[in-house]
């Protein structure tokens, strides 16, 4: 499959689904009453997909890997916050297990893409020399 835009990336689609899931969870009581924590976990979940998109749009493998690294960190943050939500009794154990599975799987996939990009000979369009001759 040819990836032409960040919306084509499986990891971005999965990050988007995770973001939606987090948003829905945080709309329910008692989670919705903890405004600071609600915004914090929403921000970390949104950061995963946003950094994948931003890195892709930079047109260079080196920068893409850098933004994927930030995305991976946000994924870990979201997983840690899932434990906090469970410990605060905002979510049940089955929801915690689902969040841990989603974030762990996504984290592995982001790592795999980072590894691939580091080994790739293609460096992105930023590194292509401009041909200014007619």
N, CA, C and O atoms as CSV, one atom per row, in Angstrom:
chain,resi,resn,atom,element,x,y,z
A,1,UNK,N,N,0.835,-1.185,0.000
A,1,UNK,CA,C,0.000,0.000,0.000
A,1,UNK,C,C,0.874,1.241,0.000
A,1,UNK,O,O,1.816,1.358,0.784
A,2,UNK,N,N,0.554,2.148,-0.875
A,2,UNK,CA,C,1.297,3.399,-0.954
A,2,UNK,C,C,0.685,4.405,0.027
A,2,UNK,O,O,-0.530,4.600,0.063
A,3,UNK,N,N,1.545,5.029,0.809
A,3,UNK,CA,C,1.107,6.031,1.772
A,3,UNK,C,C,1.381,7.398,1.169
A,3,UNK,O,O,2.532,7.780,0.959
A,4,UNK,N,N,0.314,8.125,0.896
A,4,UNK,CA,C,0.448,9.444,0.290
A,4,UNK,C,C,0.123,10.568,1.260
A,4,UNK,O,O,0.538,11.709,1.060
A,5,UNK,N,N,-0.622,10.243,2.315
A,5,UNK,CA,C,-0.994,11.242,3.311
A,5,UNK,C,C,-1.054,10.562,4.672
A,5,UNK,O,O,-1.201,9.343,4.758
A,6,UNK,N,N,-0.941,11.345,5.724
A,6,UNK,CA,C,-0.895,10.740,7.053
A,6,UNK,C,C,-2.155,9.946,7.372
A,6,UNK,O,O,-2.108,9.005,8.163
A,7,UNK,N,N,-3.278,10.313,6.767
A,7,UNK,CA,C,-4.529,9.587,7.000
A,7,UNK,C,C,-4.465,8.151,6.484
A,7,UNK,O,O,-5.297,7.326,6.860
A,8,UNK,N,N,-3.492,7.840,5.630
A,8,UNK,CA,C,-3.306,6.477,5.121
A,8,UNK,C,C,-2.573,5.582,6.114
A,8,UNK,O,O,-2.607,4.358,5.987
A,9,UNK,N,N,-1.913,6.181,7.100
A,9,UNK,CA,C,-1.105,5.413,8.042
A,9,UNK,C,C,-1.976,4.660,9.052
A,9,UNK,O,O,-2.839,5.247,9.705
A,10,UNK,N,N,-1.736,3.364,9.166
A,10,UNK,CA,C,-2.470,2.538,10.132
A,10,UNK,C,C,-2.299,3.076,11.558
A,10,UNK,O,O,-3.256,3.092,12.334
A,11,UNK,N,N,-1.089,3.514,11.902
A,11,UNK,CA,C,-0.869,3.997,13.265
A,11,UNK,C,C,-1.657,5.278,13.543
A,11,UNK,O,O,-2.109,5.493,14.668
A,12,UNK,N,N,-1.824,6.120,12.538
A,12,UNK,CA,C,-2.618,7.335,12.745
A,12,UNK,C,C,-4.092,6.968,12.949
A,12,UNK,O,O,-4.770,7.547,13.799
A,13,UNK,N,N,-4.581,6.004,12.166
A,13,UNK,CA,C,-5.975,5.557,12.312
A,13,UNK,C,C,-6.208,4.966,13.699
A,13,UNK,O,O,-7.235,5.229,14.326
A,14,UNK,N,N,-5.255,4.169,14.177
A,14,UNK,CA,C,-5.388,3.576,15.503
A,14,UNK,C,C,-5.289,4.630,16.601
A,14,UNK,O,O,-5.991,4.545,17.608
A,15,UNK,N,N,-4.433,5.609,16.415
A,15,UNK,CA,C,-4.314,6.699,17.389
A,15,UNK,C,C,-5.604,7.518,17.418
A,15,UNK,O,O,-6.035,7.970,18.479
A,16,UNK,N,N,-6.205,7.702,16.268
A,16,UNK,CA,C,-7.474,8.432,16.200
A,16,UNK,C,C,-8.568,7.669,16.945
A,16,UNK,O,O,-9.351,8.267,17.683
A,17,UNK,N,N,-8.623,6.358,16.755
A,17,UNK,CA,C,-9.619,5.534,17.452
A,17,UNK,C,C,-9.395,5.578,18.967
A,17,UNK,O,O,-10.352,5.664,19.737
A,18,UNK,N,N,-8.133,5.519,19.386
A,18,UNK,CA,C,-7.811,5.616,20.813
A,18,UNK,C,C,-8.259,6.973,21.356
A,18,UNK,O,O,-8.843,7.041,22.437
A,19,UNK,N,N,-7.996,8.033,20.630
A,19,UNK,CA,C,-8.399,9.372,21.044
A,19,UNK,C,C,-9.911,9.450,21.238
A,19,UNK,O,O,-10.390,10.020,22.218
A,20,UNK,N,N,-10.652,8.879,20.305
A,20,UNK,CA,C,-12.121,8.875,20.396
A,20,UNK,C,C,-12.582,8.089,21.623
A,20,UNK,O,O,-13.492,8.515,22.335
A,21,UNK,N,N,-11.954,6.950,21.864
A,21,UNK,CA,C,-12.283,6.112,23.020
A,21,UNK,C,C,-12.035,6.877,24.318
A,21,UNK,O,O,-12.874,6.862,25.219
A,22,UNK,N,N,-10.884,7.545,24.413
A,22,UNK,CA,C,-10.553,8.346,25.601
A,22,UNK,C,C,-11.573,9.471,25.773
A,22,UNK,O,O,-12.030,9.731,26.886
A,23,UNK,N,N,-11.924,10.130,24.689
A,23,UNK,CA,C,-12.895,11.220,24.760
A,23,UNK,C,C,-14.231,10.715,25.316
A,23,UNK,O,O,-14.835,11.353,26.179
A,24,UNK,N,N,-14.679,9.568,24.814
A,24,UNK,CA,C,-15.953,9.000,25.278
A,24,UNK,C,C,-15.883,8.605,26.753
A,24,UNK,O,O,-16.834,8.834,27.501
A,25,UNK,N,N,-14.768,8.015,27.171
A,25,UNK,CA,C,-14.604,7.628,28.577
A,25,UNK,C,C,-14.658,8.833,29.511
A,25,UNK,O,O,-15.259,8.783,30.584
A,26,UNK,N,N,-14.024,9.905,29.083
A,26,UNK,CA,C,-13.914,11.075,29.949
A,26,UNK,C,C,-15.187,11.919,29.982
A,26,UNK,O,O,-15.282,12.866,30.764
A,27,UNK,N,N,-16.152,11.586,29.149
A,27,UNK,CA,C,-17.444,12.264,29.178
A,27,UNK,C,C,-18.352,11.708,30.272
A,27,UNK,O,O,-19.343,12.337,30.642
A,28,UNK,N,N,-18.013,10.531,30.785
A,28,UNK,CA,C,-18.852,9.843,31.771
A,28,UNK,C,C,-18.441,10.222,33.192
A,28,UNK,O,O,-17.291,10.575,33.456
A,29,UNK,N,N,-19.407,10.140,34.089
A,29,UNK,CA,C,-19.111,10.361,35.503
A,29,UNK,C,C,-18.434,9.123,36.065
A,29,UNK,O,O,-18.731,8.022,35.602
A,30,UNK,N,N,-17.558,9.242,37.017
A,30,UNK,CA,C,-17.110,10.468,37.671
A,30,UNK,C,C,-15.944,11.159,36.949
A,30,UNK,O,O,-15.491,12.221,37.374
A,31,UNK,N,N,-15.461,10.549,35.852
A,31,UNK,CA,C,-14.298,11.092,35.141
A,31,UNK,C,C,-14.525,12.546,34.720
A,31,UNK,O,O,-13.635,13.385,34.859
A,32,UNK,N,N,-15.710,12.832,34.211
A,32,UNK,CA,C,-15.973,14.162,33.651
A,32,UNK,C,C,-15.886,15.278,34.692
A,32,UNK,O,O,-15.742,16.448,34.337
A,33,UNK,N,N,-15.970,14.923,35.960
A,33,UNK,CA,C,-15.920,15.934,37.026
A,33,UNK,C,C,-14.482,16.334,37.384
A,33,UNK,O,O,-14.254,17.389,37.976
A,34,UNK,N,N,-13.535,15.496,37.027
A,34,UNK,CA,C,-12.122,15.772,37.312
A,34,UNK,C,C,-11.538,16.499,36.096
A,34,UNK,O,O,-10.865,15.895,35.260
A,35,UNK,N,N,-11.806,17.790,36.016
A,35,UNK,CA,C,-11.501,18.564,34.815
A,35,UNK,C,C,-10.023,18.539,34.441
A,35,UNK,O,O,-9.682,18.378,33.269
A,36,UNK,N,N,-9.162,18.696,35.410
A,36,UNK,CA,C,-7.731,18.740,35.119
A,36,UNK,C,C,-7.244,17.399,34.556
A,36,UNK,O,O,-6.548,17.365,33.541
A,37,UNK,N,N,-7.608,16.314,35.209
A,37,UNK,CA,C,-7.174,14.986,34.753
A,37,UNK,C,C,-7.816,14.638,33.417
A,37,UNK,O,O,-7.169,14.056,32.546
A,38,UNK,N,N,-9.093,14.997,33.253
A,38,UNK,CA,C,-9.798,14.741,31.989
A,38,UNK,C,C,-9.061,15.405,30.828
A,38,UNK,O,O,-8.843,14.786,29.786
A,39,UNK,N,N,-8.683,16.661,31.014
A,39,UNK,CA,C,-7.972,17.382,29.953
A,39,UNK,C,C,-6.574,16.813,29.735
A,39,UNK,O,O,-6.082,16.777,28.607
A,40,UNK,N,N,-5.939,16.371,30.809
A,40,UNK,CA,C,-4.590,15.826,30.692
A,40,UNK,C,C,-4.574,14.545,29.859
A,40,UNK,O,O,-3.736,14.400,28.968
A,41,UNK,N,N,-5.476,13.628,30.135
A,41,UNK,CA,C,-5.492,12.369,29.372
A,41,UNK,C,C,-5.980,12.604,27.946
A,41,UNK,O,O,-5.521,11.936,27.020
A,42,UNK,N,N,-6.895,13.536,27.761
A,42,UNK,CA,C,-7.334,13.873,26.401
A,42,UNK,C,C,-6.184,14.482,25.602
A,42,UNK,O,O,-6.021,14.188,24.418
A,43,UNK,N,N,-5.400,15.318,26.243
A,43,UNK,CA,C,-4.266,15.951,25.572
A,43,UNK,C,C,-3.224,14.916,25.168
A,43,UNK,O,O,-2.698,14.966,24.056
A,44,UNK,N,N,-2.924,13.981,26.061
A,44,UNK,CA,C,-1.911,12.964,25.716
A,44,UNK,C,C,-2.414,12.071,24.591
A,44,UNK,O,O,-1.640,11.721,23.699
A,45,UNK,N,N,-3.689,11.694,24.608
A,45,UNK,CA,C,-4.242,10.855,23.535
A,45,UNK,C,C,-4.243,11.615,22.204
A,45,UNK,O,O,-3.904,11.049,21.165
A,46,UNK,N,N,-4.622,12.888,22.236
A,46,UNK,CA,C,-4.623,13.686,21.014
A,46,UNK,C,C,-3.227,13.923,20.468
A,46,UNK,O,O,-3.026,14.002,19.256
A,47,UNK,N,N,-2.270,14.036,21.371
A,47,UNK,CA,C,-0.878,14.262,20.978
A,47,UNK,C,C,-0.318,13.090,20.174
A,47,UNK,O,O,0.546,13.283,19.319
A,48,UNK,N,N,-0.796,11.896,20.438
A,48,UNK,CA,C,-0.308,10.721,19.701
A,48,UNK,C,C,-0.601,10.904,18.216
A,48,UNK,O,O,0.306,10.837,17.386
A,49,UNK,N,N,-1.858,11.134,17.889
A,49,UNK,CA,C,-2.236,11.247,16.474
A,49,UNK,C,C,-1.714,12.535,15.843
A,49,UNK,O,O,-1.333,12.552,14.673
A,50,UNK,N,N,-1.699,13.608,16.622
A,50,UNK,CA,C,-1.247,14.890,16.074
A,50,UNK,C,C,0.236,14.879,15.720
A,50,UNK,O,O,0.628,15.447,14.701
A,51,UNK,N,N,1.058,14.249,16.536
A,51,UNK,CA,C,2.491,14.201,16.243
A,51,UNK,C,C,2.813,13.258,15.091
A,51,UNK,O,O,3.779,13.481,14.361
A,52,UNK,N,N,2.018,12.211,14.921
A,52,UNK,CA,C,2.182,11.354,13.741
A,52,UNK,C,C,1.915,12.195,12.490
A,52,UNK,O,O,2.680,12.151,11.527
A,53,UNK,N,N,0.826,12.955,12.516
A,53,UNK,CA,C,0.461,13.792,11.370
A,53,UNK,C,C,1.510,14.870,11.116
A,53,UNK,O,O,1.943,15.064,9.980
A,54,UNK,N,N,1.916,15.564,12.166
A,54,UNK,CA,C,2.888,16.642,11.985
A,54,UNK,C,C,4.216,16.110,11.450
A,54,UNK,O,O,4.803,16.706,10.546
A,55,UNK,N,N,4.688,15.004,11.997
A,55,UNK,CA,C,5.937,14.419,11.525
A,55,UNK,C,C,5.869,13.996,10.075
A,55,UNK,O,O,6.817,14.205,9.318
A,56,UNK,N,N,4.744,13.398,9.679
A,56,UNK,CA,C,4.568,12.979,8.288
A,56,UNK,C,C,4.619,14.182,7.357
A,56,UNK,O,O,5.217,14.113,6.284
A,57,UNK,N,N,4.004,15.269,7.754
A,57,UNK,CA,C,3.930,16.463,6.913
A,57,UNK,C,C,5.257,17.198,6.809
A,57,UNK,O,O,5.388,18.090,5.970
A,58,UNK,N,N,6.230,16.863,7.613
A,58,UNK,CA,C,7.536,17.523,7.557
A,58,UNK,C,C,8.354,17.100,6.337
A,58,UNK,O,O,9.311,17.789,5.981
A,59,UNK,N,N,8.010,16.005,5.699
A,59,UNK,CA,C,8.652,15.541,4.461
A,59,UNK,C,C,10.097,15.095,4.615
A,59,UNK,O,O,10.841,15.088,3.635
A,60,UNK,N,N,10.504,14.730,5.794
A,60,UNK,CA,C,11.853,14.216,5.981
A,60,UNK,C,C,11.846,13.104,7.017
A,60,UNK,O,O,11.221,13.231,8.070
A,61,UNK,N,N,12.541,12.013,6.716
A,61,UNK,CA,C,12.547,10.874,7.633
A,61,UNK,C,C,13.067,11.225,9.020
A,61,UNK,O,O,12.521,10.773,10.027
A,62,UNK,N,N,14.112,12.024,9.071
A,62,UNK,CA,C,14.709,12.366,10.362
A,62,UNK,C,C,13.698,13.084,11.254
A,62,UNK,O,O,13.544,12.749,12.429
A,63,UNK,N,N,13.021,14.061,10.690
A,63,UNK,CA,C,12.010,14.794,11.462
A,63,UNK,C,C,10.807,13.918,11.776
A,63,UNK,O,O,10.228,14.015,12.858
A,64,UNK,N,N,10.429,13.055,10.824
A,64,UNK,CA,C,9.301,12.161,11.062
A,64,UNK,C,C,9.613,11.251,12.251
A,64,UNK,O,O,8.764,11.053,13.120
A,65,UNK,N,N,10.811,10.706,12.290
A,65,UNK,CA,C,11.214,9.848,13.415
A,65,UNK,C,C,11.169,10.634,14.724
A,65,UNK,O,O,10.745,10.102,15.750
A,66,UNK,N,N,11.596,11.877,14.696
A,66,UNK,CA,C,11.573,12.710,15.896
A,66,UNK,C,C,10.135,12.885,16.398
A,66,UNK,O,O,9.877,12.762,17.595
A,67,UNK,N,N,9.214,13.168,15.497
A,67,UNK,CA,C,7.818,13.352,15.903
A,67,UNK,C,C,7.177,12.030,16.308
A,67,UNK,O,O,6.310,12.007,17.182
A,68,UNK,N,N,7.588,10.935,15.687
A,68,UNK,CA,C,7.097,9.624,16.109
A,68,UNK,C,C,7.567,9.313,17.530
A,68,UNK,O,O,6.839,8.701,18.312
A,69,UNK,N,N,8.775,9.734,17.854
A,69,UNK,CA,C,9.294,9.549,19.205
A,69,UNK,C,C,8.436,10.316,20.222
A,69,UNK,O,O,8.141,9.801,21.301
A,70,UNK,N,N,8.045,11.524,19.882
A,70,UNK,CA,C,7.164,12.308,20.753
A,70,UNK,C,C,5.813,11.608,20.877
A,70,UNK,O,O,5.247,11.520,21.967
A,71,UNK,N,N,5.308,11.116,19.765
A,71,UNK,CA,C,4.040,10.392,19.753
A,71,UNK,C,C,4.110,9.147,20.647
A,71,UNK,O,O,3.178,8.848,21.393
A,72,UNK,N,N,5.217,8.443,20.555
A,72,UNK,CA,C,5.443,7.246,21.375
A,72,UNK,C,C,5.451,7.611,22.861
A,72,UNK,O,O,4.891,6.886,23.682
A,73,UNK,N,N,6.078,8.726,23.201
A,73,UNK,CA,C,6.087,9.200,24.586
A,73,UNK,C,C,4.687,9.537,25.071
A,73,UNK,O,O,4.329,9.224,26.206
A,74,UNK,N,N,3.898,10.170,24.222
A,74,UNK,CA,C,2.518,10.500,24.575
A,74,UNK,C,C,1.683,9.234,24.756
A,74,UNK,O,O,0.774,9.191,25.585
A,75,UNK,N,N,2.000,8.221,23.981
A,75,UNK,CA,C,1.306,6.937,24.107
A,75,UNK,C,C,1.604,6.314,25.480
A,75,UNK,O,O,0.706,5.786,26.136
A,76,UNK,N,N,2.856,6.382,25.900
A,76,UNK,CA,C,3.226,5.901,27.231
A,76,UNK,C,C,2.559,6.707,28.322
A,76,UNK,O,O,2.122,6.158,29.333
A,77,UNK,N,N,2.482,8.012,28.118
A,77,UNK,CA,C,1.809,8.892,29.086
A,77,UNK,C,C,0.338,8.516,29.205
A,77,UNK,O,O,-0.200,8.456,30.310
A,78,UNK,N,N,-0.310,8.263,28.079
A,78,UNK,CA,C,-1.715,7.880,28.075
A,78,UNK,C,C,-1.914,6.540,28.797
A,78,UNK,O,O,-2.890,6.362,29.527
A,79,UNK,N,N,-0.989,5.606,28.590
A,79,UNK,CA,C,-1.069,4.312,29.275
A,79,UNK,C,C,-0.927,4.501,30.780
A,79,UNK,O,O,-1.677,3.902,31.550
A,80,UNK,N,N,0.027,5.330,31.210
A,80,UNK,CA,C,0.203,5.603,32.636
A,80,UNK,C,C,-1.050,6.266,33.218
A,80,UNK,O,O,-1.477,5.924,34.321
A,81,UNK,N,N,-1.626,7.195,32.492
A,81,UNK,CA,C,-2.834,7.864,32.958
A,81,UNK,C,C,-4.019,6.901,33.040
A,81,UNK,O,O,-4.932,7.105,33.840
A,82,UNK,N,N,-4.003,5.863,32.221
A,82,UNK,CA,C,-5.042,4.843,32.298
A,82,UNK,C,C,-4.998,4.137,33.653
A,82,UNK,O,O,-6.038,3.856,34.248
A,83,UNK,N,N,-3.792,3.856,34.132
A,83,UNK,CA,C,-3.652,3.270,35.470
A,83,UNK,C,C,-4.178,4.241,36.531
A,83,UNK,O,O,-4.847,3.831,37.480
A,84,UNK,N,N,-3.871,5.520,36.363
A,84,UNK,CA,C,-4.365,6.531,37.308
A,84,UNK,C,C,-5.889,6.569,37.306
A,84,UNK,O,O,-6.510,6.678,38.362
A,85,UNK,N,N,-6.485,6.479,36.135
A,85,UNK,CA,C,-7.944,6.486,36.031
A,85,UNK,C,C,-8.536,5.268,36.744
A,85,UNK,O,O,-9.553,5.373,37.430
A,86,UNK,N,N,-7.894,4.128,36.576
A,86,UNK,CA,C,-8.353,2.912,37.258
A,86,UNK,C,C,-8.184,3.053,38.769
A,86,UNK,O,O,-9.100,2.736,39.528
A,87,UNK,N,N,-7.023,3.525,39.206
A,87,UNK,CA,C,-6.760,3.687,40.639
A,87,UNK,C,C,-7.715,4.700,41.275
A,87,UNK,O,O,-8.027,4.599,42.462
A,88,UNK,N,N,-8.175,5.666,40.495
A,88,UNK,CA,C,-9.136,6.666,40.988
A,88,UNK,C,C,-10.576,6.183,40.856
A,88,UNK,O,O,-11.516,6.897,41.205
A,89,UNK,N,N,-10.736,4.969,40.351
A,89,UNK,CA,C,-12.043,4.323,40.151
A,89,UNK,C,C,-12.919,5.069,39.139
A,89,UNK,O,O,-14.143,5.113,39.265
A,90,UNK,N,N,-12.255,5.657,38.128
A,90,UNK,CA,C,-12.977,6.299,37.038
A,90,UNK,C,C,-13.319,5.286,35.945
A,90,UNK,O,O,-14.290,5.455,35.207
A,91,UNK,N,N,-12.507,4.232,35.855
A,91,UNK,CA,C,-12.742,3.166,34.878
A,91,UNK,C,C,-12.644,1.816,35.582
A,91,UNK,O,O,-12.036,1.694,36.646
A,92,UNK,N,N,-13.248,0.819,34.973
A,92,UNK,CA,C,-13.218,-0.546,35.520
A,92,UNK,C,C,-12.014,-1.305,34.965
A,92,UNK,O,O,-11.357,-0.853,34.027
A,93,UNK,N,N,-11.741,-2.449,35.551
A,93,UNK,CA,C,-10.562,-3.228,35.175
A,93,UNK,C,C,-10.590,-3.659,33.709
A,93,UNK,O,O,-9.548,-3.657,33.054
A,94,UNK,N,N,-11.748,-4.026,33.185
A,94,UNK,CA,C,-11.817,-4.436,31.776
A,94,UNK,C,C,-11.470,-3.268,30.839
A,94,UNK,O,O,-10.848,-3.469,29.795
A,95,UNK,N,N,-11.871,-2.065,31.215
A,95,UNK,CA,C,-11.531,-0.878,30.417
A,95,UNK,C,C,-10.036,-0.598,30.517
A,95,UNK,O,O,-9.401,-0.247,29.523
A,96,UNK,N,N,-9.473,-0.752,31.712
A,96,UNK,CA,C,-8.023,-0.591,31.874
A,96,UNK,C,C,-7.288,-1.575,30.975
A,96,UNK,O,O,-6.362,-1.187,30.262
A,97,UNK,N,N,-7.686,-2.837,31.001
A,97,UNK,CA,C,-7.024,-3.848,30.160
A,97,UNK,C,C,-7.109,-3.472,28.678
A,97,UNK,O,O,-6.140,-3.637,27.938
A,98,UNK,N,N,-8.258,-2.972,28.253
A,98,UNK,CA,C,-8.416,-2.564,26.852
A,98,UNK,C,C,-7.488,-1.395,26.518
A,98,UNK,O,O,-6.846,-1.388,25.467
A,99,UNK,N,N,-7.419,-0.413,27.409
A,99,UNK,CA,C,-6.532,0.739,27.183
A,99,UNK,C,C,-5.066,0.321,27.163
A,99,UNK,O,O,-4.291,0.811,26.341
A,100,UNK,N,N,-4.684,-0.578,28.061
A,100,UNK,CA,C,-3.301,-1.060,28.089
A,100,UNK,C,C,-2.980,-1.795,26.794
A,100,UNK,O,O,-1.903,-1.617,26.224
A,101,UNK,N,N,-3.902,-2.609,26.335
A,101,UNK,CA,C,-3.698,-3.338,25.075
A,101,UNK,C,C,-3.580,-2.376,23.894
A,101,UNK,O,O,-2.673,-2.507,23.073
A,102,UNK,N,N,-4.493,-1.415,23.810
A,102,UNK,CA,C,-4.474,-0.455,22.699
A,102,UNK,C,C,-3.187,0.365,22.678
A,102,UNK,O,O,-2.561,0.521,21.630
A,103,UNK,N,N,-2.795,0.887,23.841
A,103,UNK,CA,C,-1.603,1.739,23.884
A,103,UNK,C,C,-0.324,0.934,23.688
A,103,UNK,O,O,0.620,1.419,23.064
A,104,UNK,N,N,-0.281,-0.280,24.209
A,104,UNK,CA,C,0.918,-1.121,24.033
A,104,UNK,C,C,1.093,-1.523,22.574
A,104,UNK,O,O,2.202,-1.480,22.040
A,105,UNK,N,N,0.000,-1.912,21.936
A,105,UNK,CA,C,0.051,-2.292,20.518
A,105,UNK,C,C,0.459,-1.094,19.658
A,105,UNK,O,O,1.310,-1.212,18.776
A,106,UNK,N,N,-0.147,0.037,19.922
A,106,UNK,CA,C,0.178,1.246,19.165
A,106,UNK,C,C,1.639,1.643,19.372
A,106,UNK,O,O,2.318,2.032,18.422
A,107,UNK,N,N,2.114,1.547,20.588
A,107,UNK,CA,C,3.505,1.872,20.894
A,107,UNK,C,C,4.463,0.987,20.092
A,107,UNK,O,O,5.452,1.476,19.546
A,108,UNK,N,N,4.169,-0.303,20.022
A,108,UNK,CA,C,5.011,-1.237,19.250
A,108,UNK,C,C,5.000,-0.882,17.764
A,108,UNK,O,O,6.037,-0.933,17.102
A,109,UNK,N,N,3.837,-0.524,17.248
A,109,UNK,CA,C,3.737,-0.178,15.827
A,109,UNK,C,C,4.481,1.115,15.508
A,109,UNK,O,O,5.112,1.230,14.458
A,110,UNK,N,N,4.406,2.076,16.407
A,110,UNK,CA,C,5.167,3.321,16.215
A,110,UNK,C,C,6.655,3.000,16.217
A,110,UNK,O,O,7.397,3.505,15.374
A,111,UNK,N,N,7.099,2.166,17.153
A,111,UNK,CA,C,8.516,1.761,17.217
A,111,UNK,C,C,8.953,1.071,15.938
A,111,UNK,O,O,10.055,1.310,15.443
A,112,UNK,N,N,8.094,0.217,15.404
A,112,UNK,CA,C,8.419,-0.496,14.163
A,112,UNK,C,C,8.581,0.475,12.994
A,112,UNK,O,O,9.492,0.324,12.180
A,113,UNK,N,N,7.703,1.463,12.913
A,113,UNK,CA,C,7.824,2.448,11.837
A,113,UNK,C,C,9.095,3.273,12.013
A,113,UNK,O,O,9.773,3.578,11.032
A,114,UNK,N,N,9.421,3.633,13.239
A,114,UNK,CA,C,10.659,4.374,13.498
A,114,UNK,C,C,11.871,3.564,13.047
A,114,UNK,O,O,12.781,4.102,12.416
A,115,UNK,N,N,11.884,2.279,13.370
A,115,UNK,CA,C,12.984,1.397,12.974
A,115,UNK,C,C,13.084,1.339,11.452
A,115,UNK,O,O,14.176,1.451,10.896
A,116,UNK,N,N,11.951,1.166,10.782
A,116,UNK,CA,C,11.916,1.106,9.324
A,116,UNK,C,C,12.472,2.392,8.707
A,116,UNK,O,O,13.297,2.350,7.795
A,117,UNK,N,N,12.007,3.532,9.220
A,117,UNK,CA,C,12.451,4.819,8.662
A,117,UNK,C,C,13.945,5.048,8.867
A,117,UNK,O,O,14.617,5.604,7.998
A,118,UNK,N,N,14.456,4.624,10.004
A,118,UNK,CA,C,15.900,4.787,10.263
A,118,UNK,C,C,16.742,3.942,9.319
A,118,UNK,O,O,17.863,4.324,8.980
A,119,UNK,N,N,16.219,2.805,8.894
A,119,UNK,CA,C,16.958,1.897,8.005
A,119,UNK,C,C,16.729,2.201,6.528
A,119,UNK,O,O,17.463,1.704,5.673
A,120,UNK,N,N,15.726,3.006,6.222
A,120,UNK,CA,C,15.344,3.276,4.844
A,120,UNK,C,C,16.357,4.179,4.144
A,120,UNK,O,O,16.924,5.089,4.749
A,121,UNK,N,N,16.570,3.905,2.856
A,121,UNK,CA,C,17.421,4.767,2.039
A,121,UNK,C,C,16.691,6.041,1.629
A,121,UNK,O,O,17.320,7.066,1.368
A,122,UNK,N,N,15.370,5.974,1.572
A,122,UNK,CA,C,14.575,7.146,1.212
A,122,UNK,C,C,14.565,8.109,2.395
A,122,UNK,O,O,14.193,7.725,3.504
A,123,UNK,N,N,14.962,9.333,2.171
A,123,UNK,CA,C,15.082,10.307,3.256
A,123,UNK,C,C,13.969,11.342,3.256
A,123,UNK,O,O,13.941,12.221,4.118
A,124,UNK,N,N,13.056,11.251,2.306
A,124,UNK,CA,C,11.951,12.206,2.246
A,124,UNK,C,C,12.199,13.262,1.186
A,124,UNK,O,O,13.324,13.437,0.719
A,125,UNK,N,N,11.152,13.956,0.815
A,125,UNK,CA,C,11.256,14.919,-0.288
A,125,UNK,C,C,12.128,16.120,0.059
A,125,UNK,O,O,12.635,16.785,-0.844
A,126,UNK,N,N,12.313,16.410,1.328
A,126,UNK,CA,C,13.170,17.523,1.724
A,126,UNK,C,C,14.613,17.316,1.279
A,126,UNK,O,O,15.351,18.275,1.049
A,127,UNK,N,N,14.996,16.070,1.163
A,127,UNK,CA,C,16.379,15.750,0.867
A,127,UNK,C,C,16.639,15.513,-0.613
A,127,UNK,O,O,17.769,15.221,-1.006
A,128,UNK,N,N,15.610,15.636,-1.430
A,128,UNK,CA,C,15.785,15.477,-2.865
A,128,UNK,C,C,16.367,16.768,-3.426
A,128,UNK,O,O,15.869,17.850,-3.114
A,129,UNK,N,N,17.402,16.680,-4.242
A,129,UNK,CA,C,17.931,17.903,-4.840
A,129,UNK,C,C,16.927,18.472,-5.838
A,129,UNK,O,O,16.262,17.732,-6.563
A,130,UNK,N,N,16.834,19.760,-5.861
A,130,UNK,CA,C,15.939,20.422,-6.815
A,130,UNK,C,C,16.587,20.431,-8.183
A,130,UNK,O,O,17.767,20.753,-8.327
A,131,UNK,N,N,15.811,20.079,-9.171
A,131,UNK,CA,C,16.300,20.123,-10.542
A,131,UNK,C,C,15.754,21.406,-11.172
A,131,UNK,O,O,14.587,21.474,-11.558
A,132,UNK,N,N,16.606,22.405,-11.266
A,132,UNK,CA,C,16.171,23.710,-11.779
A,132,UNK,C,C,16.441,23.876,-13.258
A,132,UNK,O,O,16.143,24.926,-13.826
A,133,UNK,N,N,16.999,22.862,-13.893
A,133,UNK,CA,C,17.288,22.939,-15.315
A,133,UNK,C,C,16.042,22.583,-16.121
A,133,UNK,O,O,15.260,21.722,-15.719
A,134,UNK,N,N,15.861,23.259,-17.274
A,134,UNK,CA,C,14.675,23.003,-18.122
A,134,UNK,C,C,14.668,21.631,-18.754
A,134,UNK,O,O,13.736,21.292,-19.483
